[in-house]
Amino acid sequence: QVQLVESGGGSVQAGGSLRLSCVVSGRSVTGPIFMGSTMGWYRQAPGKQRELVATIVPHSQTSYADSVQGRFTISRDAATKTAYLQMNSLKFEDSGVYFCNYMKRYWGQGTQVTVSS
C-alpha cells in the first residue's frame, strides 16, 4: 500500500515563503521507481475546484501553472522518497489546501496554506 504524508503548511504574510514536503512510502516504492514516476502538487481553495500547481516527471522535467511560474519550485529526493514544493513570494490567492499526488493515483491528506495580505 502506498501512503503520502504532506507537511510544511502554515500561515504566512504575503511575500513570505513556505516549503511543503510529501513523503511517499510503501513496499513497492523504491528510489528508482519513485524517481521514475510523476509527482504533482495540487491545491484547492474554499469553493473552488482542485487545481494542478506543479508536476515533476521522469528525468526531473518540471512544469507549473501560469499563476505560480517563477515563484514555486518542485523537486524531489530519491534517498528519502520525498517531494518538495518551495513557495516564494506568496500571495493571498495562493491560500488553500495543498495535496501531493503520486503516479496520478495516490493522494496525501493535504496541508493547509494560509497567506494573509
ABEGO torsion letter per residue (X at the ends): XBBBBBBGBEBBBBGBBBBBBBBBBEAABBAAAAAABBBBBBBBBBGBBBBBABBBBBGGBBBBBAAABGABBBBBBAAAGBBBBBBBGBBAAABEBBBBBBGGABBBAEBBBBBBX
